[in-house]
Amino acid sequence: MQKSDDDWKRTLTRDQFHVLREHGTERPGSSGLNGEKRTGMFKCAGCGTPLFSSDTKFESGTGWPSFWAPLERAVDTTVDRSLFMARTEVHCATCGGHLGHVFPDGPAPTGQRYCMNGVALAFEPEK
């Protein structure tokens, strides 16, 4: 999905644009989605692609919504070498929006912690 920055700015909030398009990070604990406990789907706030099922969400204690696995083919990863280290960046496979990072310190069954910016996500409760 290719859109210009001006197109993105028309559809995203300032914070969403900063995170999704400029690879920013929201303050820990600032997202209401961190405490979201209902059953449902977490989608990309940029394009609406389903990314994570609430079944894979867990409390990581980091201040950001965390998941142990994305939906199949929903996200892509790249190496992020900012901040003088190498981390694995996670982005939406459909629109390329920056979502957060994945770390190898999550719970079973994957051992992964997909640490996502809540502002990059939209939650749709199960009906």
C-alpha atoms as one frame of an Amber mdcrd trajectory, in Angstrom:
protein
   0.000   0.000   0.000   1.667   3.188  -1.209   0.471   6.578   0.041   2.198
   9.922   0.234   3.040  11.501   3.585   0.294  14.061   2.921  -2.224  11.250
   2.378  -1.150   9.570   5.624  -1.347  12.870   7.512  -4.961  13.276   6.383
  -5.981   9.896   7.842  -3.750   9.523  10.925  -3.434  11.510  14.126  -0.132
  13.289  14.753   0.946  10.527  17.191  -0.088   7.756  14.802   1.839   9.389
  11.961   4.924   9.776  14.153   4.924   6.091  15.132   3.628   4.420  11.966
   5.410   6.539   9.345   8.397   8.051  11.201   9.309   4.977  13.293   8.582
   6.776  16.551   7.775   5.311  19.957   4.989   6.291  22.314   5.622   6.791
  26.026   5.327   3.555  28.037   1.997   3.223  29.792   0.335   5.868  27.612
  -1.903   3.535  25.590  -5.262   2.320  26.812  -4.695  -0.798  24.712  -2.003
  -1.903  27.147  -4.770  -2.830  29.602  -7.255  -4.091  27.001  -8.547  -7.486
  28.201 -11.551  -8.124  25.956 -11.620 -10.813  23.286 -11.077  -9.423  19.832
  -8.624  -8.388  17.147  -5.807  -5.845  17.197  -5.506  -4.201  13.780  -3.124
  -1.778  12.111  -4.285   1.772  12.876  -3.018   2.820   9.455  -4.734   0.383
   7.127  -6.985  -1.854   9.255  -5.132  -5.107   8.585  -5.715  -7.653  11.389
  -2.357  -8.186  13.148  -2.796  -9.888  16.530  -5.529 -11.931  18.203  -6.312
 -11.068  21.803  -5.574 -14.760  22.511  -1.850 -14.001  22.119  -1.779 -10.843
  24.272   0.004 -10.948  27.622   1.097  -8.551  30.351   4.806  -7.970  29.839
   5.229  -5.236  32.448   6.914  -3.004  29.864   4.129  -0.435  29.469   3.324
  -1.399  25.871   0.794  -3.925  24.516   2.650  -7.211  24.061   1.829 -10.375
  22.148   3.582 -13.733  21.800   2.684 -14.166  18.094   1.180 -12.187  15.202
  -1.394 -13.544  12.795   0.122 -15.470   9.911   1.653 -13.171   7.257   0.339
 -10.046   9.045   3.706  -8.508   9.909   7.164  -8.231   8.419  10.433  -7.546
  10.205  13.630  -5.649   9.459  16.812  -4.948  11.384  16.707  -1.623  13.244
  20.206  -0.321  14.018  19.143   2.912  15.705  20.022   3.577  19.339  23.477
   1.998  18.821  22.160  -1.575  18.839  20.499  -4.073  16.525  16.838  -4.791
  17.211  14.154  -6.499  15.147  11.610  -3.937  13.979   8.045  -5.101  13.314
   5.892  -3.449  10.676   2.521  -4.070   9.042   2.932  -6.362   6.035   0.205
  -4.445   4.164   1.075  -0.748   4.608   4.606  -0.974   6.024   3.690   1.028
   9.131   6.106   0.760  12.062   4.439  -1.126  14.925   7.227  -1.782  17.420
   9.890  -4.415  17.994  10.081  -8.136  18.771  12.343  -9.539  21.480  13.281
 -13.146  22.394  12.099 -12.868  26.019   8.402 -13.666  25.733   6.312 -16.502
  27.121   5.671 -19.970  25.705   4.814 -21.224  23.219   6.956 -18.908  21.029
   9.315 -17.249  23.507   8.753 -14.006  21.581   7.565 -10.626  22.878   6.044
  -8.472  20.169   6.206  -5.129  21.976   3.836  -2.876  20.037   3.027   0.815
  20.196  -0.635   1.036  21.152  -1.121   4.129  18.992  -0.184   1.993  15.966
  -3.036  -0.415  16.755  -6.810  -0.307  16.707  -8.840  -2.806  18.736 -12.007
  -4.439  17.432 -13.883  -6.386  20.126 -15.404  -9.715  19.211 -19.152  -9.499
  18.593
